[in-house]
Amino acid sequence: MQNDTISFRVQPGGTLRGEARVPGDKSISHRSIMFGALAEGTTRVAGFLEAEDCLATMNAFQAMGVEIDGPENGLVSIRGVGLHGLQAPKEPLYLGNSGTSMRLLCGLLAGQRFDTVLTGDASLCRRPMKRVTEPLRAMGAVVETTDAGTAPLRIKGVGRLRGIHYDMPVASAQVKSCLLLAGLYADGQTCVRELAPTRDHTERMLTGFSYPVVRAGDTVCIRSGGKLVARDIDVPSDISSAAFFMVGAAIGEGADITLKHVGVNPTRTGVIEILRLMGADIEVLNPREIGGEAVADIRIRSSRLNGIDIPEELVPLAIDEFPVLFVAAACAEGETRLSGAEELRVKESDRIQVMADGLQTLGIDARPTPDGMIIRGGKLSGGKVDSHGDHRVAMAFSIAALRANGPIEIDDCANVNTSFPNFVELARDLGLNITAICGEII
């Protein structure tokens, strides 16, 4: 059996200049398929992220009888089957590397009348699922996991759940969204109380699809019995993808870039706030609202960064951006401290340990802690690092080459296609000297 392998080789230096539009928001693309499938009528999506994770969600709904046309140049058309129109898939639903797909689908499928099995690649099948399966069981769901609480997930079709009030022990938009989706099929009211604010795309999109959602302080509630009405969706560019170039422009010499049509939902802008605290020159231009989501253009220019203690209240608002924020810290003057981010250890990789290992290889004093990292800024050397199959780690180390004194080679980069399929081309267009090297392992 042969598998394609991809490594990145990035030459030192380079200057990021120009304008670009990064791919569509992954979180919103996932949800557009899910809610479009459950709606009555046809939902049309523009700006859909044509990456492996979002395609896994689309393929799952096609396997459950939903007619979906596209994607073609970011355009997708979904003929909804209504809340109770999904059909039993003939085979287990394979979700690749997508934790969002697995956790949200687990909630949505827990209240169906048919059995399903959710599985994925080796990385996804190591990620913790008890955080969704335990509250779902409290709602009456029957979900079987491995002894370690991981996938494959075997979901029995109980047909009806019961509403609960759940205080989340961790800040997780995926857990919140999973339970709200299960609440569509539960008797009574389902309420989720957040430990700290997390991205609210699910609540916004439910409202956009004409389904009532009640928010009171840190608690969001939903009742069954309503219906979703199809609508058109314009997916903004993903701020998590934009973050790589935001940091690249901040740390690079003579950089000046503008990223167009970026989603700046207030539950996602932690990366902007953290970079500004470090001294980055960032302007948010032309703010507007499209389809219930805040959108803006973001201009970033070279600046001198300083180390900071990252405020814990910003951690949930930037959880996916920390790999590249660690690179910013490595280029900053002084020490940067992160705490309260133990969630990073259960992402596609252990992002605390993997980033610390890589930064140490590149000559940086990076000390991992149980829930974060302490990084003393310094001079980045060249070297060879391993992304451990984590797309955000691979892209973060690519950006580090802007300040390195030698080439950086990053192994195991194929999963960049899960979120940012044209990363190499776009990075090269903006001024990063990056090459993708393809090979095979047998």
N, C-alpha and C positions, 0 to 999 in steps of 0.2 A: 504494500500500500504506500503511495506517495502523497505527500502533503506539500503544498507550496509554503516556502518560508520567505520572509521579507526582512531585510535589515536596512536601516537608514545610515548613510554616511554623510556627515555634515562638516563642511570646511569651516575653519574659524573666521570670525569677522562677518562682514556683510552689513548692509544698512537697509532697514525696512522703510520703504517710502511708497506712497500712492494710496489709492482707494480700493476697497474690496468688499464683497458681500459673502460672508461665510455661509455654510449650509443652514437649512432650517432647523428650528429648535427640536431636539429629540423628544423631550417630554411632551410637547404639544403635538408632535407628529404621531406618537404612540396613541395619545388620547383621542386624536381626531378619527383614527380608524375605529377605536373601541366605541366611542359614542355615536359615530356615523353608522356603525353596524347595528346598534341597538335602537336607533331612531326610526321614526316613521317618515318615509320619503327619501330623497336622494341628497346626500351631502357631497359637496364639491370642495376639494382641498387644493389650494395653491401653495407652493413653497414647501411641499412635503419633503422630508429628509430621506433621500434614497440611499440609506445605509443599512447594513445588515441587521442591526437591532430592530429598526422600524419595519423592515421587510419581514422579519420573523413574526411580528404582531399581525401584519397584513396576511401572511400565509396562514396563520392560525385561524383567523376569521373566515378566510376562503375555505379552509378545511371544515368549518362549521356551517357551510352553506350560504355564506354572504357573497353576493356578486360585487366584485371590485374591479374597476378598470384603471389601468395605469400601474405604477407611476410612469408618466411621460413628461420629461422636463419639469418635474415637481408637481404635476397635476394628477390628482386622483379623484375618481368618482365612486362613491359607495352607495349602493342601494340597500337601505336599512331594512331589517326584518322585524323591528320592534323588540321590546324587552323580552318577549317569550318566543321569538322565532328562530333562535339558534338550533342547529341540528347536531346530533352526536357525531363527532369525528370518527372516521374509520380506523385511525391509527393514533398513537400518542402524538401530542403536539410538541414538536421540536422547536425550541426557542433560542438555539444558539447560545450566545453569550449575554442575553438580555435579561438582567434582573428585573427591570421595570415590567417587561412582558410577563414574567413568571409571577411576580407578586400581585400585580393588578388582576391578571387573569384568574389567579387562585380565588380572589374574592368574588369576581364576576361569575365564575363557574360553580362556586359552592352552593348557589341557590338554584341551579338548573335541575332538570328532571332526568338528566343522563349522566353517565360516568365519563370521566376524562382522566388522562394521564398527561402531566406536564414534565418535560425533560429538557435537557440542554447539553452544552459541551462540558468538558471536564471542569473548567473554571466555574461555570454556573452551578454545577452539581456539588460544588464545595461551599457555596455561599449559604449563610444561615437563613432558614425559612420558618423557624419557630416563631419569630416575631409576627408573622401573619397567621400561621396555622393555629397558634394557641388562642388568640381572640376569636378566630373563626369558629373554633370548636365551642367556645362559649356561646356562640350564636346558633349552635346546633349543627354545624357543618361536620362532615365526616371526611377528614383529610389524613391520608397516611404518608409518612415520610420514611427515610432511612432512620436507623438507630441514632445517627448523628443529627437528625432534624433537618436533613438536606433533601434535595431532589434526587430521584424523580418523586413527584407528588401525585398520589392517586386520590382523586376526588370522587366521592360517591354522590349521585344525584338525589339529594334529599327532597328537592322540590320547593322547600320553604324554610326560611330561617327565622330567628327571633331577634328583634332589635336589642341592643345593649348600650350601655354607657361605658366607654373605654378610655381610661387615662393612659396615654402612651408613655412607656418607660424610656423610650428613646425618641429623639427628634427625627422623624422619617416621613417624608411625603409619600413614599411607597406604601407604608403601613396604613397611613391615613386614607389614601386613595383606595387601597384594597378593601377596607372596611366600609367606606362609603359606597363602593360598587356592590358589596354584599348587601348593604342596606336597601338597595333597590329591590331586593327579593326577601325582605325580612318583615315580619309582623311588628307593628308598632314603630317606635322611633329608634334610630341608630345615631348615637352621638360619639364624637371622638374629641377628646381634650388633648391639646398639644403641650408638650413640655416646653417647647420654644417654637417660634414661627418657622414653618417650612413652606416650600413652594406650593402655591395655591391654584395651579392650573386646573386641577380636577373640579374644584368648586366653581371657578370661573366658567369652565366649559359646560358643566351641568346647567348653570344659569343661562348660558348662551343657547343651549338646546331646550330651553323653556322648562327645565325641571327645577322645582323649588328646593332651595338650600337655605338653611338658617344658620347664620354666624352670630354668636354672642361671645364677645371677648376671645378667649383662647379655645372655644369649643365650637365645632361645626356639627350640624345635625341634618338628617335626611329621613324621610318617610317613604315607604313603598306606596304604590297605587297611582303614581303619575305616569307620564309618558314623555319621551324625548322627541322633539320635532326637528327634522333635518334643517341644516343651515349651511351656508358657505363659510369656509375658514381660510384665512390668509396667515400662514405660519411665518412668524418673524425669524430672523437669523438667531442662532443659538448663542447666548452669551457665554456658555461654557466653551464653545469652539472659538469665539472671539477672544477669550481670555488669553490664549497662547500668543496672539499677536499684540494684545494689549501689553503683556509683560515684555514681549520681544522689543516693542517700540520704546518702552520705558527704560530698558537696560542697554539698548544698542546706541551706538554713536550716530548722531545726526539723523535720527529717525523722525518721521512725521507721517502717520497714516490715519486714514479715516475709514472706519468700518460702518457700512450702511445697514439700515433697517434692522438693528439689533433689538431683540426683546429685552426690555429693562423692567420687567415685572419686579415690584419692590421686594418680593421674597427671593429674588435671584441676584441682587446687585451687591452682595457682600464683597465680591472681587473688586468692584470699583471703589468701594469705601475703604477696603484694606490697602489698596494701592495708593489711594490719596493720602491715607495716614502715613504711608511710607515716603510720601513726597512726590508721587508721580504726577505728571502734567496731563490730566485727562479732562476733556470737555464733553459734555453730553449736549448734543445739538439737535434742533428740530424735533423736540419731543411731541409725540402724538399718540392717539389710541386707535388701534385697529382690531376690530372683533373682540373688544373687551380686554385686550392686552396692551400694555404700555410699550411703545417702540420709539427708538431714537437712533441718530447717528452718533458715533463715538470717535472723537479725535484724540490721538495719543502722540506725544512728542517725547524725545529723549529727556531724561531727568536724572538727578542724583538721588538715589534711594537711601533711606536710613532704616536700620533695624527697629522693630517695634515689638511690644507685647500685643499680640492680636486679641482684641476684645472677644470674650467668649460668646457674647450675644451675636456676633457676626459669623460664627463658625457654621451654623446650619444654613446660612444664606450664601455660603461659598464652598460647601462641602466638596463639590466636584472639581473645584478650581485649585485645590491645594497643591497638587503636583507641580503646576507651573508657578504658583505662589512661592513654593520652596525654592525654585530657581531664582525668583526675584529676591528672596532673602539671601541667597548665596552671593548675589551681586550687590547687596546693600552694605552700607558702612555700619559696623556694629553688629549687635546680636538681635535676632528675631526669635521670639518664643511663642509657641502654639500649645495650647492645652484645651481639653474638653472636646477633642476630635477623635475619640476612640473608634468612631464609625469608620474612619479611614482604614482600619485594619481588616475590615470585612467587605471591601469593595472588590473589583475584579482581581486585584492583588492586595497584599498588605501594603498599602501605599506609604505608610510611615516607614516600614523597614526597607522596602524596595527603593524608595527615594533616598533614604539615608545612605544605603549601601552605594548607590550610584554617585551621589554627591561626594562621598568619601573617596571613591575611585578617582573623581575629578579634582581632588585636592582640597575639598571644603570640609571644615569642622562642622559636621552634622551629627547631633546626638539624639537618637530616638528615645522617647519616653513612652510609658504605657498609653498615654492619650494625646500624644503630639510630638513635637520636635523642638530642639534648640539648635539654631543655625547661626554660626558666626561668619559674616561675609568675608570673602577673600578672593584670591585669584583662581579662576577656573582653568584647569589644565585640560588637555585632550585625553582621550582614553576610550575604552570599550566598556559599555554598560549593558545590562540585561533588563528589558522592560517587563519580563515575566508575563508576556502576553497582554499587558494592560495598555490600552490605547492612549489613555491620558498620560501615563508615564513616558511612553515612546515620544509623544509630541512635546512633552515638557523638556526632555533632554535634547531634543532637536533644537529648541529655542535657546538652550544654554550655550550652544556653539557661537552665538553672537558675541559672547564675551570670553570665549575660551582662547587659549594660546596654541591650541593644536586641534586636529580633527577629532570629532566625537563619532563613534560608531555605536549604534543601538541595535541590539538583537531582538528578534521575536516581535516584529512590528505589524504582522498581518492584521491584527485586530483593530488597527486604526480605522479600517473600513467599517467597523461597527458604528462609528459616530461621525467620521469626517473623511469620506472616500476620496476627496480631491485635495487632501491636505498638502501633499508634496508639490503638486502643481501650483496651488495658490501661494504656498510659502515661497516657492521659487520666483513666482511673478512679483512678489513683494520685496524680494531681495535676499532671501536665505539661500545659501549655497548648499542645497540638499539633493542627495541622490538616493533613490530606492534601489536596492540590490535584491533581485529575486533568485531563489534557489529551490532545491527540493531536498526533503529528507525522506528516507525510505524506511 
